[in-house]
Amino acid sequence: MQNKFLLLLIAGFFFLVVAACASAVAAPVPTQPPTFFSTLAPAGVATVAPADTAALAPTQATAVEPTAEIARPSNPGGPGSAVGLTADAEAGKAIFVANCVKCHGEEGKGGIANPGSDDGTVPPLNPIDDTLVSDDTTTFATNLDLFLEHGSTPAGAAPVFSMPNWGDGGKLKPQEIADVIAYVISLNTAAAAPSVDIARPSNPGGPGAAVDLTGDAVAGKPVFEANCVKCHATEGKGGVVNPGSDDGTVPPLNPIDDTLVSTDYKTFASNLDLFLEHGSMPAGPSPVFSMPNWGDSGKLKPQEIADVIAYVISLNK
């Protein structure tokens, strides 16, 4: 009886060992759970490892919108000196009318046929190709300047009209190009903001050398007192009667006409410099007082003009 019990015990122990070994052989090797991609892949096709597929998941798409290619002329070359000049859109309008209307239409509105070109017409400038437009004025001006400086031939078999190289050909001076650029920019910003006519002197001419000098308001004060108080009063506060003028008084400089004011110092200075350089006759049948041409006549040196400008700007801060 005791021998039978011992045999049964040995047989049971042997069965447990065999079962455990079989279980160890049959158990699958642990793997990572199948990914979305691996469950869809047909047999025999390699799947992408989970670490590599994360970037492809729809929730982590990294596609970037294609950048618009900025329009460029066919002729090579960089920006000219016009980009660094203070421009006058009003002066640019006259130059545009004399030279550009033939191809681009009045106010740049286009509609001029250009046989032999792929487009069939000369591109309008109002509105202009939107890839040329920029909130940064210097960038906008540079984009236009490339065409004006170097010219461009439109795509096509034999276009009748092409853009002249106004700068390289010496057909327009840098200041004229700068003014035309300012005019074209003004055509494309009028819709965004109401147009304001900036006060301008009656006498023509562009900014003088004073604009590029560093003005000293303290030095400008005695120059102002010696030459300007008679008409504009102490500290430019105005109130001086001017018989024969439409206004009846000499305009004050403190506060000054707000169309002349700019947060950009050089623009503010240029607006004032035009009056100081070239003078101005106020509207009216026979005004007693008019603005002398301090610069053109040599009555004030460029540095003195720069100092007076700095002083007047200081009065309006």
C-alpha positions in Angstrom: 0.0 0.0 0.0 2.8 2.3 0.9 4.6 1.4 -2.4 1.4 2.2 -4.4 1.1 5.6 -2.8 4.8 6.4 -3.5 4.3 5.4 -7.2 1.3 7.6 -7.5 3.1 10.6 -6.0 6.1 10.2 -8.4 3.7 9.9 -11.4 1.8 13.1 -10.4 5.1 15.0 -9.9 6.3 13.9 -13.4 3.0 15.0 -15.0 3.3 18.5 -13.5 6.9 18.9 -14.8 5.9 17.8 -18.4 2.9 20.2 -18.4 5.0 23.1 -17.2 7.6 22.5 -19.9 4.9 22.3 -22.6 3.4 25.5 -21.4 6.7 27.3 -21.5 7.3 26.2 -25.2 3.8 27.1 -26.4 3.6 30.6 -24.7 4.0 33.4 -27.3 6.8 35.9 -26.9 5.3 39.2 -25.5 5.0 41.9 -28.2 3.7 45.5 -28.3 0.0 45.9 -29.1 -0.6 46.2 -32.8 -0.7 49.8 -34.1 -3.3 51.3 -36.4 -1.0 50.9 -39.3 0.1 47.4 -38.6 -3.5 46.1 -38.4 -4.2 47.5 -41.8 -1.1 46.3 -43.6 -1.5 43.3 -45.8 0.5 40.2 -45.2 4.1 40.5 -46.5 4.1 44.3 -46.5 6.5 45.9 -44.1 4.9 48.2 -41.5 6.3 51.3 -40.1 7.5 51.1 -36.5 5.4 53.0 -34.0 8.2 55.5 -33.2 8.3 56.5 -36.9 4.5 56.7 -37.5 3.8 59.3 -34.8 4.7 62.2 -37.1 2.3 60.8 -39.7 -0.8 60.7 -37.4 -3.6 63.0 -38.6 -3.6 64.9 -35.3 0.0 65.9 -35.7 0.1 67.0 -39.3 3.0 69.4 -39.9 2.2 70.4 -43.5 3.2 74.1 -44.2 1.3 76.3 -46.5 3.3 77.0 -49.7 5.0 80.4 -49.6 3.8 82.7 -52.4 6.6 83.4 -54.9 7.1 87.2 -55.1 6.9 88.6 -58.6 10.3 89.6 -60.0 11.4 91.3 -63.2 13.0 89.3 -66.0 16.1 91.5 -65.9 18.5 90.9 -63.0 19.8 93.5 -60.5 19.3 94.7 -57.0 17.6 97.8 -55.5 18.8 101.2 -56.5 19.4 104.3 -54.5 15.8 105.4 -54.8 14.8 103.1 -52.0 16.7 105.1 -49.5 15.3 108.5 -50.5 12.4 110.4 -49.0 9.6 110.3 -51.6 6.8 112.5 -52.5 3.7 110.8 -53.9 2.3 114.0 -55.3 5.4 114.6 -57.3 5.3 111.0 -58.3 1.9 111.3 -59.7 3.0 113.9 -62.3 5.9 111.6 -63.3 3.6 108.6 -63.5 1.2 110.5 -65.8 4.0 111.5 -68.1 5.7 108.2 -68.4 3.5 105.2 -67.2 -0.1 105.9 -68.1 0.5 104.7 -71.7 1.0 101.2 -70.5 -0.6 100.9 -67.1 -3.7 103.1 -67.6 -4.9 106.1 -65.6 -4.2 105.7 -61.9 -2.5 102.4 -62.8 -5.9 100.7 -63.3 -4.7 98.7 -66.3 -6.8 97.4 -69.2 -4.1 98.1 -71.8 -3.8 95.3 -74.4 -0.4 93.8 -74.9 -0.5 91.5 -78.0 2.2 88.8 -78.0 2.3 88.5 -74.2 1.0 85.4 -72.4 -1.2 87.6 -70.2 -2.6 89.6 -73.2 -2.6 92.8 -71.2 -0.1 95.0 -69.3 -0.4 94.2 -65.6 -2.4 96.7 -63.6 -0.7 98.6 -60.7 -4.0 99.4 -59.0 -4.5 97.0 -57.5 -1.0 95.6 -57.9 0.2 92.0 -57.8 -0.4 91.2 -54.2 2.9 89.4 -53.8 4.6 92.8 -54.2 2.6 94.3 -51.4 4.0 94.6 -47.9 3.1 96.3 -44.6 6.8 97.4 -44.4 7.1 100.4 -46.7 10.8 99.7 -47.5 10.0 96.1 -48.6 7.1 97.3 -50.7 9.3 100.0 -52.3 12.1 97.6 -52.9 9.8 95.2 -54.7 8.6 97.9 -57.1 12.1 99.4 -57.5 13.5 96.3 -59.0 11.1 96.7 -62.0 11.7 100.4 -62.3 15.5 100.1 -62.1 16.1 97.2 -64.4 13.0 96.8 -66.5 11.3 93.5 -67.5 10.1 91.7 -70.6 6.8 89.8 -70.0 6.5 86.2 -70.9 5.2 85.5 -74.4 6.3 85.1 -78.1 6.6 88.8 -79.0 5.0 91.2 -76.4 4.4 94.7 -77.8 5.0 96.4 -74.4 7.8 95.7 -72.0 8.9 97.5 -68.8 11.7 100.0 -69.6 14.8 100.1 -67.4 14.1 103.6 -66.1 17.0 103.5 -63.6 19.7 101.7 -65.6 18.8 103.6 -68.7 19.0 106.9 -66.9 15.5 107.8 -68.1 14.4 108.7 -64.6 16.6 110.1 -61.7 16.6 108.2 -58.4 14.4 110.9 -56.8 11.9 110.6 -59.6 11.8 106.8 -59.2 11.3 107.2 -55.5 8.4 109.5 -56.1 6.8 107.2 -58.6 7.1 104.3 -56.1 5.5 106.5 -53.4 2.6 107.2 -55.8 2.0 103.6 -56.7 2.1 102.6 -53.1 -0.4 105.3 -52.3 -2.7 103.9 -55.0 -2.7 100.6 -53.2 -3.1 101.8 -49.6 -6.0 104.3 -50.3 -8.5 101.5 -49.7 -7.1 100.6 -46.4 -7.1 104.1 -44.9 -8.7 107.4 -46.0 -6.4 109.5 -48.1 -5.1 112.7 -46.4 -3.7 115.5 -48.4 -0.4 116.4 -46.7 0.2 120.2 -46.6 2.7 121.2 -49.2 4.3 124.6 -50.0 3.3 126.5 -53.2 6.9 126.4 -54.4 8.1 123.1 -55.9 11.2 121.2 -55.0 12.3 118.2 -53.0 14.0 117.8 -49.6 17.3 119.5 -49.1 20.6 118.4 -47.4 19.2 119.3 -44.0 17.1 116.2 -43.8 20.2 114.0 -43.7 21.8 116.0 -40.9 21.3 115.5 -37.1 19.4 118.5 -35.9 19.8 120.1 -32.4 16.6 121.6 -31.0 18.6 123.7 -28.5 20.7 125.2 -31.2 17.5 125.6 -33.4 15.7 127.8 -30.8 17.9 130.9 -31.2 17.8 130.5 -35.0 14.0 130.3 -34.8 13.8 133.4 -32.5 16.0 135.4 -34.9 14.2 134.5 -38.1 10.7 133.0 -37.5 9.1 134.7 -34.5 8.1 137.7 -36.5 5.6 135.6 -38.5 4.9 132.5 -36.3 5.2 134.2 -32.8 7.1 133.1 -29.7 7.4 129.2 -29.6 5.5 129.1 -32.9 2.1 129.7 -31.2 0.8 131.8 -34.0 -1.9 134.5 -34.0 0.0 136.9 -36.2 -2.4 138.6 -38.6 -1.7 138.2 -42.3 -3.9 140.6 -44.3 -4.6 139.6 -47.9 -4.4 135.8 -47.1 -7.4 133.5 -47.2 -6.6 132.3 -43.6 -6.2 135.8 -42.3 -3.3 134.8 -40.1 0.1 133.1 -40.4 -0.3 129.4 -39.6 0.9 128.4 -36.1 3.7 125.9 -35.7 2.7 124.9 -32.2 0.5 123.0 -32.7 1.5 122.5 -36.3 -0.8 121.3 -39.2 -1.4 117.7 -38.2 -0.9 116.4 -41.8 2.7 117.3 -41.4 3.2 115.3 -38.2 4.6 111.8 -38.4 5.9 109.4 -35.8 8.8 108.8 -38.2 11.3 111.6 -37.5 12.7 111.8 -41.0 9.2 112.0 -42.6 8.2 114.8 -40.1 11.5 116.6 -40.9 11.1 116.2 -44.6 7.6 117.7 -44.5 8.9 120.8 -42.7 12.0 121.0 -44.8 10.1 121.5 -48.0 8.7 124.8 -46.7 12.1 125.9 -45.3 14.0 125.0 -48.4 11.7 126.5 -51.1 9.3 128.8 -49.4 5.6 129.1 -49.9 3.0 131.8 -50.8 -0.2 131.4 -48.9 -3.5 131.4 -50.7 -5.2 134.8 -51.1 -5.2 137.9 -53.3 -2.2 139.7 -51.7 -0.9 138.2 -48.5 1.5 140.5 -46.5 3.5 137.6 -45.2 4.9 134.6 -47.1 7.3 131.9 -46.2 10.9 132.7 -47.4 12.9 130.2 -49.3 15.5 129.9 -46.6 17.4 127.1 -48.2 17.3 128.0 -51.9 18.3 131.6 -51.2 21.1 130.6 -48.8 19.7 132.7 -46.0 20.1 129.6 -43.7 22.7 126.9 -43.9 21.6 123.2 -44.1 22.7 122.7 -40.4 20.7 125.7 -39.3 17.6 124.4 -41.1 18.1 121.0 -39.5 18.3 122.6 -36.1 15.2 124.7 -36.7 13.3 121.6 -37.8 14.4 119.8 -34.6 13.2 122.7 -32.6 9.8 122.9 -34.2 9.4 119.1 -33.9 10.2 119.4 -30.1 7.4 122.0 -29.8 4.9 119.4 -31.1 5.8 116.5 -28.8 
